[in-house]
């Protein structure tokens, strides 16, 4: 029997954690209402992932490891908590964009299980950038490294909220992209962006005025980078797919870290 009642906030949280993480959360509803709540709650899933990433980094430092190993640990946690799906989406999207094929053929390439040269290059560069920045920040101070791990994880999932906004179509009639495409009202996406930016700014307060500005800037600038990729994918593929969502997440995470790398 189809579900006719309105979804609760808990349904949205279940959707967010059940689809965007590998945590053992059962999704009870897959309708558009639950998807809307889930995509609006995506930054909350990012907060949990970021906290786990920061926690491992700090634990490694406390045990005597250097900043580089702590950075590797913090980058490994999001990959593990998503079963590598977002990294796989980045690689597949890079292969699709780099193929030079028509939209239908490019989408077919993205569904293949193998990774082509464009995908390998995108993965290597993204992971190297993330590890390099976190190693720098953990070397500066434990607090800066942990705050960066949190901020980039939230910004990364916030990019998914914006990508699911009204006006951004799905490239295929099936899959995760179709399930969440156009479920988030534009006002809701903008409100979530403003809230996350304010939260990032608050997190930067312990690091001084410049740290506050830098943390606040990391969120909108990471969203701008993801938006550029989103528009390219919509023009190229005709809309979004699950792989595109993964690529947007990794792009926003990397861009946020790069912004946080500048200045001391």
N, C-alpha and C positions, 0 to 999 in steps of 0.2 A: 504494500500500500504506500503511495507516495506521501511524503511529508508535506503537510499543509500549514503547520504552525510556523510562526515567525522564528528565525534562528535567534538564539541567545548569544550574549557575548562569549560565553564558554564555548559555544559551537565554533565561533570565529577563532578563538585561541586554539582549539583542537585542530582546526583546519590549517592554521599557520604552522603549528609545531609538527603536525602529522605530514605535511607536504614539503616543508622547507627544512626539516631536520630529520635525523635518523633516530630521534628519541622515541621511545615506545609509547606513542600517543595515538589512540584510535580515533579516526575521523568518523563521526556518526552521520554527518550530513555532507552531501556533495552538491547541493543546489546552489543557485547563484547568490542567495542571501548569505549562506555560510561562507562562500568564496569571497564575498565582499568583506565580511568581517575578518576573514583570514588574511586577506591582503592588507587591510588596514592595520592588523595586528602583526604584520611581518617584522617591523622594527623590534617588537617585544621578543620575538624568536631570536633576532640578531643580538639583543642584549644578553640573553642566556648563553648563546654561542660565544659571544665576546667575553663574557665573564669566565667561561671555562677556558678560553684561550689565554686570557690574562692570568688566570689561576695557575695554569701549567707553567707559563713563563716565569712567574714569580717563584713557584716551587723549585724549578730548576736553578734559578739564581740563588735561592736560599740554601740549596744543597751544594753550592760551590761551582756550578756551571758558569760558563762565560756568557756574554750577551748574545753571541751568535747561536749557541745551542738553545738558549731561551727563545730566541726569535724563531728558530726552526720549530720548536715545540708549539709556539703560539700559532704558527701558520698551519701546522699539522692538525690541530684540533678542529678548526672549521671544516677541513677536508674530511676528517673522520666523521664528524657529526652530520655531514650531508652525503656520506658514502661517495664522495668525489663527484657528485652529480653536477655541481656548479662548475667545477673545473672541466668536466667532460663537455658541458654546454659551451664553455668558452672555446674549447678546441674544435668542437663541431661547427660552431658559428664562424670561427676563423676559416675553417675549410670551406664552408659554404660561400662566404664572402669572397674568398680568394680564388674560387674555382672559375669565375668568369662565365658560368653557365646560366641559362635562363632560370627563372624562379623555381619552376617545378623540378628541374634537374638538380639545382642547388639544394633544395629541401631533401631530395632523395640522398644526396651525398651526406647531408647532415645526419640522416637516420642510420647510416652505415656504422658498424661497430669499430672499424679501424680509424686511426687518426692519421691525417695527411701532414705534409710539411708545414703548412700554415698553422695547423693546430698545435704542432710540436713547438713551433717558434712562439706562438702566443702563450702557451703554458709556461715555457721556460722563462720568458721575459717577465710575466706576471709574478710567478713565484720568486724569482730572483729579486725583483723590486720589493716585494712584500718582506722577504727575509732581510734584505739590506736595510730597509727603513727601520724595521723593528729592532734589528741588532744595534743600529745607531742610537735609537731612543732608549733601549734598555741600558746601553752603555752610558748615556747621559744621566739617567736616573731610572730606578725601578718604576717609579710612579708614572713617568712619561711613557714608558713602554707599555705598562698596563692600561693606561688611559687610551693610548693609541689603538690597542687591540680591541678595546670596547667600542671606541668611536667608529672604527672602520667597519666592524661587524654590523653595527646599527645602520650606518649609512648604506652599506651594501644591500641590506634587506629593504631599506626605505626606497631604494631605486626600483625594487620590484613593485612597491605600492604605486609609484608613479607610472610604471609601465603598464599597470593594470587599469589605468584610468580610462574614462569614457573617451572615445575617439581614436583609440589605438586598437585596430582589429587583430583578429587571429589569422595566422597564415594558413592554418589547416582547420578542418571542421572537428578534429578530434585531438586528444592529448591535453596536457596541463595548460598549454597556451590557450586553447579554446575554452577550457573550464574557467579561467580567470580573466580572460580578455574583456575589457570594458566593464568590469564589475564595480570599480571604484569611482564615485563621483569626483569631478575635478576639484571641487571645494574640499572634499575629504582628503584628497591627496595633498593639497596645499596646506591644510591644517596639520596633517601629520608631519610634513616637511618643516613647518615652522616650529612645532613642538620639539622635534628631534634636534633642530638647530639650537634652540634655547637650552636643551639638555646638554648638548655638546659644549656650549659656551660655559655653562655652569661647571662642567667637568674640568674645564681649562682654568678656572679661577685659582686653584692652588699653585699654578705655574706663572702667575703674574698677569699683567694686562695684555702683554703680547701673546701669552699662552692662551688667554681667553679668546682673543680675536682669531688666532690661528685655529683653535679647535672649532670655533663657530664657522669659520670660512671653509673648513674641511668638508662640512656636510653639503652646502650648496654647490661647491666646486666639484665634488665627486658626483653629484647628481647631474651637473652640466656635462661631465664626461660621459656618463651613462646615457644621457639624453641624445648626445651626438651619435652614439652607437645605435640607440633605439631608432632614430630617424633613418639612419643608413639601412638598418635591417628592414624597416617597414617599406622603404622604397625598393629594396632589393628582393625581398621575399614576399611582400604583400601584407605583412603583419608579423605578429610575434609567435614564437613557439616556446616549448619548455627549454630548449637549448638556448634560445635568445635570452630568456630570463636568467639562465645560469651565467651567460656571458656578461649581462648587465651587472649582475651581482659581483662578479670578480673584477670587472672594470671599475665599479664604484669603490670597492674595497681598496684596490691598488691606488686609485686616484686620491682617496682620502689620506692614505698613508704618505703619499708623496707630498701632499700639502703639509702634513704634520712634520715632515722631515726638515723643513726650512726653519732656520732660526733656533736659538737656544733660550 
